[in-house]
């Protein structure tokens, strides 16, 4: 795997664990939306972000492929960069791999994602919720179990968004606009009247990066919900419980970026969406 920067964070021993970085990964730039929420909730922490760009997008791959890649990337973060915790910043990878990652590293805090259906149920007034996601996420057992558990509490309209994550990955603005319009039209009617969708779940980590475009298409009466803030809160809880929060006096405002492919797009996206120093 090629990387954008070397790391010396894999020093053995338990005493330095709070000072080690949190590893965050996705198949590409989408997980930057989760990283943004993590940095806001945990400003004193260090982060290593890994984009598996040579094998993206996960959402259009099979479970076995995603599992193998998730294991390889997690190993790079844990063994290569000394990550004290992992955040699987991808719905598809969470569904396909998090149980295996937790079995492989039972003492490592590992936080995953799930589409924010529960917050959407709490937010809806019409009882009709739209879900934009990849086919891999919508087909996963984890998503189907969550959907089934909540089906009696609201009506969910599920829309696979082929091509949208890939367009975001390429920073292809015309295709982002076209794909966003295509899939928001396909999902149905938005509004505040009975039977209309008033709450829209952004069920892929790429989608919050273009939430202004999506919001403009669905209208101000529709609430957009993603998983970033919930993941950040859970990460803070598990680090606190494990005694792994980094001391505030050690804070630095730097994100280390690594990728299995070219890092040029990742660097540009991180500067654009995170507004921070990257190395």
C-alpha positions as a printed Julia matrix, in Angstrom:
279×3 Matrix{Float64}:
   0.0     0.0     0.0
   1.28    3.47   -0.81
   0.91    6.18    1.77
   0.96    9.96    1.82
   3.05   10.16    4.97
   5.09    7.97    7.22
   4.06    7.41   10.81
   5.98    6.62   14.0
   2.88    5.96   16.07
   3.35    2.19   16.28
   5.64    2.29   19.32
   4.94   -0.75   21.47
   3.65   -0.45   25.02
   0.41    0.54   26.67
   1.49    3.77   28.42
   1.52    5.83   25.24
  -1.81    4.58   23.92
  -3.84    7.75   24.7
  -1.37    9.76   22.59
  -1.74    7.5    19.55
  -4.02    8.44   16.65
  -7.52    7.28   15.89
  -7.62    5.41   12.6
 -10.49    6.24   10.24
 -11.1     4.57    6.91
 -13.39    4.46    3.92
 -13.04    3.41    0.32
 -12.44    7.03   -0.66
 -13.23   10.6     0.33
 -16.7     9.92    1.74
 -15.45    9.17    5.23
 -14.16   12.73    5.44
 -17.7    13.69    6.45
 -17.33   11.43    9.49
 -13.81   12.68   10.14
 -15.13   16.24   10.2
 -17.65   15.32   12.9
 -14.97   13.43   14.85
 -12.61   16.41   14.82
 -15.36   18.72   16.04
 -16.25   16.38   18.91
 -12.66   15.41   19.75
 -10.48   18.44   18.98
  -7.51   17.19   21.0
  -7.18   13.88   19.17
  -4.87   12.94   16.34
  -6.3    11.17   13.3
  -4.96    9.01   10.53
  -7.36    8.77    7.6
  -7.0     5.95    5.07
  -8.79    6.08    1.73
  -8.77    2.77   -0.14
  -8.95    4.65   -3.43
  -7.41    1.87   -5.51
 -10.4    -0.34   -4.64
 -13.27    2.16   -4.45
 -16.21    2.34   -4.21
 -17.07   -0.3    -1.62
 -20.79    0.32   -2.02
 -20.8    -1.29   -5.44
 -18.67   -4.32   -4.44
 -19.6    -7.68   -2.97
 -19.36   -8.46    0.75
 -16.36  -10.77    0.41
 -14.39   -8.13   -1.46
 -15.26   -5.41    1.06
 -14.36   -7.71    3.97
 -10.94   -8.49    2.5
 -10.17   -4.84    1.84
 -11.41   -3.75    5.27
  -9.15   -6.31    6.95
  -6.15   -5.13    4.94
  -6.76   -1.44    5.65
  -7.47   -2.02    9.34
  -4.24   -3.97    9.65
  -2.35   -1.09    8.03
  -3.84    1.39   10.49
  -3.38   -0.77   13.6
  -0.03   -2.39   12.87
   1.48    0.25   10.6
   0.3     3.42   12.3
  -0.4     2.3    15.86
  -4.05    3.33   15.88
  -5.55    3.18   19.38
  -9.06    2.89   17.95
 -10.74    2.4    14.58
 -13.69    4.18   13.06
 -15.12    2.32   10.06
 -16.39    5.4     8.22
 -18.4     3.47    5.67
 -21.83    1.86    5.95
 -20.95   -0.92    3.52
 -17.69   -1.82    5.29
 -19.4    -1.75    8.67
 -22.04   -4.18    7.5
 -19.59   -6.52    5.8
 -16.61   -6.44    8.12
 -16.99   -4.92   11.58
 -17.8    -8.22   13.29
 -14.61   -9.75   11.86
 -12.5    -6.72   12.78
 -13.76   -6.87   16.37
 -12.95  -10.57   16.56
  -9.46   -9.93   15.17
  -8.7    -7.09   17.62
 -10.93   -7.77   20.65
  -9.19   -5.17   22.84
  -9.33   -2.39   20.27
 -12.23    0.1    20.36
 -13.92   -0.15   16.96
 -16.85    2.08   16.02
 -18.92    1.53   12.9
 -21.74    3.22   11.03
 -25.32    2.47   10.29
 -27.74    4.66    8.33
 -29.46    7.06   10.72
 -32.91    5.48   10.6
 -33.56    5.83   14.34
 -32.92    9.61   14.41
 -35.06    9.9    11.28
 -37.99    8.21   13.03
 -37.66   10.73   15.85
 -37.52   13.65   13.41
 -40.31   12.84   10.94
 -43.72   14.48   11.22
 -45.36   12.95    8.16
 -44.19    9.44    9.03
 -42.51    9.1     5.63
 -38.73    8.84    5.46
 -36.51    8.64    2.41
 -33.19    6.8     2.46
 -30.47    7.49   -0.1
 -27.76    4.83    0.01
 -25.62    2.5    -2.06
 -26.94   -0.85   -3.21
 -24.42   -2.58   -0.97
 -25.76   -0.85    2.12
 -29.43   -1.42    1.27
 -28.8    -5.11    0.54
 -26.79   -5.76    3.71
 -28.18   -7.91    6.52
 -27.33   -5.17    9.03
 -29.43   -2.59    7.2
 -32.29   -5.0     6.54
 -32.45   -5.94   10.22
 -32.51   -2.28   11.26
 -35.16   -1.49    8.64
 -37.32   -4.41    9.75
 -37.05   -3.38   13.41
 -38.3     0.13   12.64
 -40.74   -0.61    9.83
 -43.76   -0.27   12.1
 -42.74    3.2    13.23
 -42.56    4.93    9.84
 -42.75    4.31    6.11
 -39.28    4.11    4.58
 -38.68    4.75    0.87
 -35.34    3.21   -0.09
 -33.4     4.55   -3.07
 -30.1     3.1    -4.33
 -28.03    5.9    -5.84
 -25.81    4.28   -8.45
 -22.97    6.55   -9.5
 -23.41    9.31   -6.92
 -20.58    8.21   -4.61
 -18.29    7.72   -7.61
 -19.09   11.21   -8.9
 -18.31   12.69   -5.48
 -15.09   10.69   -5.43
 -14.06   12.26   -8.75
 -15.19   15.75   -7.66
 -17.21   15.75  -10.88
 -19.56   18.65  -10.17
 -21.84   18.27  -13.24
 -22.32   14.55  -12.55
 -22.85   15.19   -8.84
 -25.64   17.62   -9.69
 -27.14   15.28  -12.3
 -27.0    12.18  -10.09
 -28.4    14.02   -7.08
 -31.3    15.27   -9.19
 -31.89   11.84  -10.72
 -32.17   10.0    -7.43
 -34.1    12.63   -5.48
 -36.68   12.66   -8.27
 -36.79    8.87   -8.3
 -37.43    8.52   -4.57
 -40.78   10.34   -4.62
 -42.47   13.52   -3.43
 -41.01   15.72   -0.72
 -43.0    18.01    1.55
 -44.84   18.42    4.82
 -48.17   16.94    3.74
 -49.31   13.42    4.74
 -47.62   10.81    2.56
 -44.8    13.13    1.53
 -41.17   12.59    2.53
 -40.19   15.14    5.15
 -37.0    13.46    6.4
 -34.15   12.24    4.21
 -31.41    9.93    5.47
 -28.05   10.33    3.74
 -27.07    6.68    4.06
 -23.61    6.88    2.51
 -20.75    8.87    4.0
 -20.09   10.51    0.64
 -23.52   12.15    0.51
 -23.16   14.64    3.41
 -20.27   16.19    1.49
 -22.81   17.4    -1.08
 -25.7    18.03    1.3
 -26.14   21.65    0.07
 -26.88   20.35   -3.44
 -29.28   17.73   -2.1
 -30.97   20.23    0.23
 -31.55   22.6    -2.69
 -33.27   19.8    -4.61
 -35.61   18.58   -1.85
 -36.53   21.93   -0.32
 -36.22   23.6     3.08
 -39.11   21.65    4.6
 -37.1    18.41    4.44
 -34.71   17.46    7.25
 -31.44   15.84    6.16
 -29.91   13.36    8.58
 -26.57   11.56    8.51
 -24.56    9.45   10.96
 -21.48   11.62   11.54
 -22.42   13.26   14.85
 -23.72   10.01   16.36
 -20.5     8.22   15.42
 -18.42   11.01   16.95
 -20.37   10.84   20.21
 -19.99    7.06   20.37
 -16.26    7.29   19.67
 -15.86    9.78   22.51
 -17.8     7.46   24.85
 -15.75    4.35   24.08
 -12.42    6.19   24.33
 -13.42    7.72   27.66
 -14.53    4.32   29.0
 -11.21    2.78   27.92
  -9.13    5.63   29.36
  -7.82    6.48   25.91
  -8.77   10.14   25.49
  -5.74   12.21   24.52
  -4.61   14.87   27.05
  -5.67   18.35   25.84
  -2.14   19.73   26.18
  -0.96   17.33   23.46
  -3.39   18.61   20.82
  -2.26   19.35   17.28
  -4.45   20.4    14.36
  -3.15   17.95   11.8
  -4.69   15.08    9.9
  -2.46   12.44    8.34
  -3.73   11.13    5.02
  -2.93    7.78    3.46
  -4.28    5.98    0.43
  -3.93    2.77   -1.52
  -3.96    4.79   -4.75
  -3.17    8.39   -5.64
  -3.45   10.85   -2.76
  -3.91   13.96   -4.93
  -7.71   13.9    -4.91
  -7.8    12.95   -1.24
  -5.54   15.88   -0.31
  -7.64   18.3    -2.32
 -10.88   16.98   -0.83
  -9.52   17.15    2.73
  -8.38   20.74    2.32
 -11.7    21.63    0.7
 -14.04   19.94    3.21
 -11.99   19.92    6.41
 -10.22   23.24    6.11
  -7.2    22.0     8.02
  -3.56   21.12    7.66
  -2.96   17.72    6.09
   0.22   15.71    5.76
